[in-house]
Amino acid sequence: MVGAQGPTASKNTEMLMRGSSGGASGHVVLSAAGFCATNYFIPLLAPLLAKAGLVGKDINKKGTPAGDTPVPEALGLVAATIYLIVLCLLHGARGGGPRSVTDLEAAVRPTAVVGVELYTAALSSVTFMILLGFADDVLDLKWRYKLALPLVAALPLLVYYDGPTTIVIPRPLREVLGMGRLLQLGVLYHLYMALLSIFCTNAINIYAGINGLEAGQSVIIAAFVLAHNAMNVDVAGPVDDALGLRANHLFSIDLVMPFAACTLGLLNHNWFPSAVFVGDTFCYFAGMTFAMAAILGHFSETLLLLFIPQLINFVYSLPQLVGIVPCPRHRLPRYNRETKKLEGIASHLNLVNLVLLITGPLSEQHLCVLLLAFQVLCCTIGLLLRRFAILFVL
């Protein structure tokens, strides 16, 4: 336990707690400012994007006046830009380091701290992904190129990453295989990071098409990531492990709290009926942000537990994604103008249509609420599974 490490260790832990608490208010203030700025600038900039031809039609309202009205697209660019500004302000306010407690943490356990290089690499990867996502919105790239974009964007992190490359072996497997607690993956861990970046960005991008779904699922995942971080910031244990864990989760909070705030500002305009569309820019930006937070916060397995609906959607969509089954350009439900409800299409293999085939026709707003409620349920189950694994498996 922490108390068993002696008075010096206890004093260092107390200093760390005081040092990080002072930055919490700054986080909240800047994140709130990010929400307000995103909410304010989206209506101002939407006409400019529409004038540039970045508009789309709401297919789920086809045949109605709302379905014939052009809707400004790629407004995720506004939320992403303001998010980067907020991160730069947070970074600068702490004297160029990711946290004001870096020196203390480095003195106790240097390898646990996310240094300036990795912090910058994470920002570079997110920025690169925003640029490539906007290019996709403008150029309308094919799927084979979309799969490669996250790998290109993740290169800064893959090049600079010098953290641990081990995974924890579950207790039953250790006994069967006669292995230790940790397994060194080496270069395979870098491959895993690349694949995680590709999955997270595309998982949100293919689980879309309903007003508010992309931004809504991202807000919920971000909220559960922050809850996971909060539960692990002050975990009791040996002081070196406790400080290392704290450093990782504080870094994740650095990335995710401003993201949640800016995404809420975007969701305010993207909720049914959408005044703007988020575009591929937002989907790539959101996925890469989650990937960077999980990789550098060292909880990538937990992140996948928060992506259960996205995993279900991916597996269910796989026959169409790999070309086994013909894949239409828009795998959206059918809008019934008489009932004003969406109806599932069996040949469109995604979770949106699957839910409609199970529940029957629903209005677009009710469908989105149901899908987001399912996201909350799955994220809750995911965190419970993680807790069970820590207590009985790992």
C-alpha positions as CSV (number, residue, x, y, z in Angstrom):
1,M,0.0,0.0,0.0
2,V,1.0,3.6,-0.4
3,G,1.4,4.1,3.3
4,A,3.8,1.3,3.6
5,Q,6.4,3.1,1.5
6,G,7.5,5.5,4.3
7,P,7.0,9.1,5.1
8,T,8.9,10.4,2.0
9,A,6.7,8.5,-0.4
10,S,3.6,9.6,1.4
11,K,4.8,13.2,1.3
12,N,5.5,12.9,-2.5
13,T,2.0,11.4,-3.1
14,E,0.4,14.3,-1.1
15,M,2.4,16.8,-3.1
16,L,1.2,15.2,-6.3
17,M,-2.4,15.3,-5.3
18,R,-2.1,19.0,-4.4
19,G,-0.3,19.8,-7.7
20,S,-2.9,18.1,-9.9
21,S,-5.9,19.6,-8.1
22,G,-4.8,23.1,-9.0
23,G,-5.0,22.2,-12.7
24,A,-8.5,20.8,-12.5
25,S,-10.2,24.2,-12.4
26,G,-8.2,25.3,-15.5
27,H,-9.3,22.1,-17.3
28,V,-12.9,22.8,-16.5
29,V,-12.7,26.5,-17.5
30,L,-10.9,25.9,-20.8
31,S,-13.2,23.0,-21.6
32,A,-16.3,25.1,-21.0
33,A,-14.7,27.8,-23.2
34,G,-14.3,25.2,-25.9
35,F,-17.9,24.2,-25.7
36,C,-19.0,27.9,-25.9
37,A,-16.7,28.6,-28.8
38,T,-17.8,25.6,-30.7
39,N,-21.5,26.3,-30.1
40,Y,-21.0,29.9,-31.2
41,F,-18.8,29.5,-34.3
42,I,-20.6,26.6,-36.0
43,P,-23.7,28.8,-37.1
44,L,-21.3,31.5,-38.2
45,L,-19.1,29.2,-40.3
46,A,-21.7,26.9,-41.7
47,P,-22.8,29.3,-44.4
48,L,-19.1,29.6,-45.5
49,L,-18.8,25.8,-46.0
50,A,-22.1,25.7,-47.7
51,K,-21.0,28.5,-50.1
52,A,-17.9,26.4,-50.8
53,G,-20.1,23.5,-51.9
54,L,-19.7,21.4,-48.7
55,V,-23.3,20.5,-48.4
56,G,-25.4,17.3,-48.3
57,K,-29.0,16.1,-48.4
58,D,-30.6,14.4,-45.4
59,I,-31.4,11.1,-47.0
60,N,-33.4,10.0,-44.0
61,K,-35.9,12.7,-44.8
62,K,-36.1,12.0,-48.5
63,G,-39.2,13.2,-50.2
64,T,-39.9,16.0,-47.6
65,P,-38.9,19.7,-47.7
66,A,-36.3,18.9,-45.1
67,G,-34.8,16.2,-47.3
68,D,-34.5,18.6,-50.2
69,T,-32.8,21.4,-48.2
70,P,-29.0,21.4,-48.5
71,V,-27.3,21.0,-45.1
72,P,-23.8,22.3,-44.5
73,E,-21.3,19.5,-44.1
74,A,-17.9,18.9,-42.4
75,L,-18.7,21.2,-39.4
76,G,-16.7,18.7,-37.3
77,L,-13.8,20.8,-38.6
78,V,-14.9,23.7,-36.3
79,A,-15.0,21.5,-33.2
80,A,-11.7,19.9,-34.0
81,T,-9.9,23.3,-34.6
82,I,-11.2,24.7,-31.3
83,Y,-10.2,21.5,-29.6
84,L,-6.6,21.9,-30.8
85,I,-6.6,25.5,-29.6
86,V,-7.8,24.4,-26.1
87,L,-5.1,21.7,-26.0
88,C,-2.4,24.2,-26.9
89,L,-3.6,26.6,-24.2
90,L,-3.5,23.8,-21.6
91,H,-0.1,22.8,-22.8
92,G,1.2,26.4,-22.7
93,A,-0.4,27.2,-19.3
94,R,1.7,24.4,-17.8
95,G,5.0,25.8,-19.0
96,G,5.2,23.6,-22.1
97,G,4.8,20.3,-20.3
98,P,1.7,18.1,-20.3
99,R,1.2,18.5,-16.5
100,S,2.5,20.7,-13.8
101,V,3.5,17.7,-11.7
102,T,5.8,16.2,-14.3
103,D,9.0,16.9,-12.4
104,L,7.8,15.2,-9.2
105,E,6.5,12.2,-11.2
106,A,9.7,11.9,-13.2
107,A,11.7,11.9,-9.9
108,V,9.6,8.9,-8.7
109,R,9.1,7.0,-11.8
110,P,10.4,8.5,-15.1
111,T,9.1,5.8,-17.4
112,A,5.5,6.5,-16.3
113,V,5.4,10.1,-17.5
114,V,4.1,11.1,-20.9
115,G,6.9,13.4,-22.0
116,V,6.8,16.5,-24.2
117,E,7.8,14.4,-27.3
118,L,4.9,12.0,-26.9
119,Y,2.5,14.8,-26.1
120,T,3.5,16.6,-29.2
121,A,3.3,13.3,-31.2
122,A,-0.3,12.8,-30.0
123,L,-1.2,16.3,-31.0
124,S,0.5,15.8,-34.4
125,S,-1.5,12.6,-35.0
126,V,-4.8,14.2,-34.1
127,T,-4.0,17.2,-36.3
128,F,-2.9,15.0,-39.2
129,M,-6.1,13.0,-38.9
130,I,-8.3,16.2,-38.9
131,L,-6.5,17.3,-42.1
132,L,-7.0,13.9,-43.8
133,G,-10.6,13.7,-42.7
134,F,-11.3,17.1,-44.2
135,A,-9.6,16.0,-47.4
136,D,-12.0,13.0,-47.4
137,D,-15.0,15.4,-47.0
138,V,-13.8,17.4,-50.0
139,L,-12.5,14.6,-52.2
140,D,-14.9,11.8,-51.2
141,L,-12.2,9.2,-51.1
142,K,-12.9,5.5,-51.6
143,W,-13.0,3.0,-48.7
144,R,-9.6,1.4,-49.5
145,Y,-8.0,4.9,-49.0
146,K,-10.0,5.6,-45.9
147,L,-8.6,2.5,-44.2
148,A,-5.0,3.7,-44.9
149,L,-5.5,7.3,-43.6
150,P,-5.4,6.6,-39.9
151,L,-2.2,4.6,-40.3
152,V,-0.6,7.7,-42.0
153,A,-1.9,10.0,-39.2
154,A,-0.6,7.6,-36.5
155,L,3.0,7.7,-37.8
156,P,4.1,10.5,-35.5
157,L,3.1,8.5,-32.5
158,L,4.6,5.2,-33.8
159,V,7.9,6.9,-34.5
160,Y,8.2,8.6,-31.1
161,Y,6.6,6.0,-28.9
162,D,9.2,4.7,-26.4
163,G,6.8,3.5,-23.6
164,P,6.1,-0.1,-22.4
165,T,5.4,-2.7,-25.1
166,T,4.1,-5.4,-22.8
167,I,0.6,-6.8,-22.2
168,V,-0.8,-8.5,-19.1
169,I,-1.5,-12.2,-19.5
170,P,-4.7,-13.4,-17.8
171,R,-4.2,-15.5,-14.7
172,P,-5.7,-18.7,-16.1
173,L,-3.4,-18.6,-19.1
174,R,-0.4,-18.0,-17.0
175,E,-1.0,-21.2,-15.1
176,V,-1.7,-23.2,-18.3
177,L,1.2,-21.9,-20.3
178,G,3.6,-21.4,-17.5
179,M,4.2,-17.8,-18.4
180,G,4.8,-14.7,-16.3
181,R,2.4,-11.9,-15.7
182,L,3.7,-9.7,-18.6
183,L,4.4,-10.6,-22.2
184,Q,6.8,-8.5,-24.2
185,L,5.5,-7.8,-27.7
186,G,8.1,-5.5,-29.0
187,V,7.4,-4.4,-32.5
188,L,4.1,-6.2,-32.5
189,Y,2.9,-3.7,-29.9
190,H,3.5,-0.9,-32.5
191,L,1.5,-2.9,-35.0
192,Y,-1.3,-3.2,-32.4
193,M,-1.2,0.6,-31.9
194,A,-1.5,1.1,-35.6
195,L,-4.5,-1.3,-35.9
196,L,-6.2,0.4,-32.9
197,S,-5.9,3.8,-34.6
198,I,-7.4,2.4,-37.8
199,F,-10.2,0.6,-36.0
200,C,-11.2,3.6,-33.8
201,T,-11.4,6.1,-36.6
202,N,-13.3,3.9,-39.0
203,A,-15.6,2.3,-36.3
204,I,-17.2,5.7,-35.7
205,N,-17.3,6.5,-39.4
206,I,-19.3,3.4,-40.3
207,Y,-21.6,3.7,-37.3
208,A,-23.3,6.8,-38.6
209,G,-26.1,8.2,-40.8
210,I,-28.6,9.3,-38.1
211,N,-28.9,12.8,-36.9
212,G,-26.8,13.1,-33.7
213,L,-25.4,9.6,-33.7
214,E,-21.7,10.3,-34.5
215,A,-21.4,13.1,-32.0
216,G,-23.7,11.5,-29.5
217,Q,-21.8,8.2,-29.3
218,S,-18.5,10.1,-29.0
219,V,-19.8,12.2,-26.1
220,I,-20.9,9.0,-24.3
221,I,-17.6,7.2,-24.9
222,A,-15.7,10.3,-23.7
223,A,-17.8,10.5,-20.5
224,F,-17.0,6.9,-19.7
225,V,-13.4,7.3,-20.5
226,L,-13.3,10.2,-18.1
227,A,-15.1,8.1,-15.5
228,H,-12.6,5.4,-16.0
229,N,-9.7,7.9,-15.6
230,A,-11.3,9.4,-12.4
231,M,-11.7,5.9,-10.8
232,N,-8.0,5.2,-11.4
233,V,-6.3,8.5,-10.5
234,D,-6.1,7.8,-6.8
235,V,-5.9,4.0,-6.7
236,A,-4.1,2.7,-3.6
237,G,-1.0,0.7,-4.1
238,P,2.8,0.9,-4.2
239,V,3.8,4.6,-4.6
240,D,5.7,4.0,-7.9
241,D,2.8,2.1,-9.5
242,A,0.3,4.6,-8.1
243,L,2.1,7.6,-9.5
244,G,2.6,5.9,-12.9
245,L,-1.1,5.1,-13.1
246,R,-2.0,8.6,-12.1
247,A,0.3,10.1,-14.7
248,N,-1.3,8.0,-17.5
249,H,-4.8,8.8,-16.5
250,L,-4.2,12.5,-16.0
251,F,-2.8,12.6,-19.5
252,S,-5.9,11.0,-20.8
253,I,-8.0,13.6,-19.0
254,D,-5.9,16.2,-20.7
255,L,-7.0,14.9,-24.1
256,V,-10.6,13.8,-23.5
257,M,-12.2,16.5,-21.3
258,P,-11.8,19.3,-23.9
259,F,-12.9,16.8,-26.6
260,A,-16.1,16.0,-24.8
261,A,-16.9,19.7,-24.3
262,C,-16.2,20.6,-27.9
263,T,-18.2,17.7,-29.2
264,L,-21.2,18.7,-27.0
265,G,-21.1,22.1,-28.7
266,L,-21.2,20.3,-32.1
267,L,-24.0,17.9,-30.9
268,N,-26.1,20.9,-30.1
269,H,-26.4,21.7,-33.8
270,N,-26.2,18.2,-35.1
271,W,-29.1,16.8,-33.0
272,F,-32.4,16.1,-34.7
273,P,-33.3,17.9,-36.9
274,S,-29.7,18.5,-37.9
275,A,-28.8,22.1,-38.8
276,V,-25.3,20.8,-39.8
277,F,-23.6,17.5,-40.6
278,V,-20.4,16.6,-38.7
279,G,-18.7,15.0,-41.8
280,D,-15.9,12.5,-42.0
281,T,-13.6,15.1,-40.4
282,F,-15.3,14.6,-37.1
283,C,-15.4,10.8,-37.2
284,Y,-11.7,10.6,-37.9
285,F,-10.8,13.3,-35.4
286,A,-12.9,11.6,-32.7
287,G,-11.5,8.1,-33.3
288,M,-7.9,9.3,-33.3
289,T,-8.4,11.3,-30.1
290,F,-9.7,8.2,-28.3
291,A,-6.9,6.1,-29.8
292,M,-4.2,8.5,-28.6
293,A,-5.7,8.8,-25.1
294,A,-5.9,5.1,-24.7
295,I,-2.5,4.3,-26.1
296,L,-0.6,6.9,-24.1
297,G,-2.9,6.4,-21.1
298,H,-2.2,2.6,-21.3
299,F,-5.8,1.5,-21.2
300,S,-6.4,0.4,-24.8
301,E,-8.1,-2.8,-23.8
302,T,-10.6,-0.9,-21.7
303,L,-11.3,1.5,-24.6
304,L,-12.3,-1.5,-26.7
305,L,-14.8,-2.5,-23.9
306,L,-16.3,1.0,-24.4
307,F,-16.6,0.4,-28.2
308,I,-18.9,-2.7,-27.9
309,P,-21.7,-1.3,-30.2
310,Q,-19.0,-0.2,-32.7
311,L,-17.5,-3.7,-32.5
312,I,-20.9,-5.3,-33.1
313,N,-21.5,-2.9,-36.0
314,F,-18.1,-3.7,-37.5
315,V,-18.5,-7.5,-37.3
316,Y,-22.0,-7.3,-38.7
317,S,-20.9,-5.0,-41.5
318,L,-17.8,-7.1,-42.4
319,P,-19.3,-9.1,-45.3
320,Q,-20.1,-5.8,-47.1
321,L,-17.0,-4.0,-46.1
322,V,-14.7,-6.8,-47.6
323,G,-16.9,-7.2,-50.7
324,I,-18.4,-10.6,-49.9
325,V,-21.9,-9.0,-50.1
326,P,-22.6,-6.1,-52.4
327,C,-22.2,-2.8,-50.5
328,P,-24.4,0.2,-51.5
329,R,-23.0,3.7,-51.1
330,H,-25.4,4.6,-48.4
331,R,-26.4,1.8,-46.1
332,L,-29.2,3.8,-44.5
333,P,-32.7,2.8,-43.5
334,R,-35.7,3.5,-45.7
335,Y,-37.8,6.6,-44.9
336,N,-41.6,6.0,-45.0
337,R,-43.3,9.3,-45.9
338,E,-46.7,8.1,-44.7
339,T,-45.7,7.0,-41.3
340,K,-42.7,9.4,-41.0
341,K,-40.6,6.6,-39.6
342,L,-37.5,4.8,-40.6
343,E,-37.7,1.1,-41.7
344,G,-34.8,-1.3,-41.6
345,I,-33.4,-2.8,-44.8
346,A,-32.2,-6.4,-44.4
347,S,-29.6,-6.1,-47.1
348,H,-27.9,-3.1,-45.4
349,L,-25.7,-4.7,-42.9
350,N,-25.2,-2.3,-40.0
351,L,-26.4,-1.9,-36.5
352,V,-28.8,0.9,-37.4
353,N,-30.8,-1.3,-39.7
354,L,-30.5,-4.3,-37.4
355,V,-32.1,-2.5,-34.6
356,L,-34.9,-1.3,-36.8
357,L,-35.5,-4.9,-38.0
358,I,-35.7,-6.0,-34.4
359,T,-37.9,-3.1,-33.0
360,G,-39.9,-2.3,-36.1
361,P,-40.1,1.2,-37.7
362,L,-39.1,4.1,-35.5
363,S,-38.8,7.9,-35.9
364,E,-35.2,9.1,-36.5
365,Q,-35.0,10.8,-33.2
366,H,-36.3,7.8,-31.3
367,L,-33.9,5.5,-33.1
368,C,-31.0,7.8,-32.2
369,V,-32.0,7.9,-28.5
370,L,-32.3,4.1,-28.5
371,L,-28.9,3.6,-30.1
372,L,-27.3,6.1,-27.6
373,A,-29.0,4.3,-24.7
374,F,-27.6,1.1,-26.0
375,Q,-24.2,2.8,-26.0
376,V,-24.6,3.8,-22.4
377,L,-25.6,0.2,-21.4
378,C,-22.6,-1.3,-23.2
379,C,-20.1,1.2,-21.8
380,T,-21.5,0.4,-18.3
381,I,-21.1,-3.3,-18.9
382,G,-17.6,-2.7,-20.3
383,L,-16.4,-1.0,-17.2
384,L,-18.0,-3.7,-15.0
385,L,-16.2,-6.4,-17.1
386,R,-12.9,-4.5,-16.6
387,R,-13.4,-4.4,-12.9
388,F,-14.2,-8.1,-12.8
389,A,-11.1,-8.9,-14.9
390,I,-8.9,-6.9,-12.5
391,L,-10.3,-8.7,-9.4
392,F,-10.4,-12.2,-10.7
393,V,-8.6,-12.6,-14.1
394,L,-5.5,-10.4,-14.4
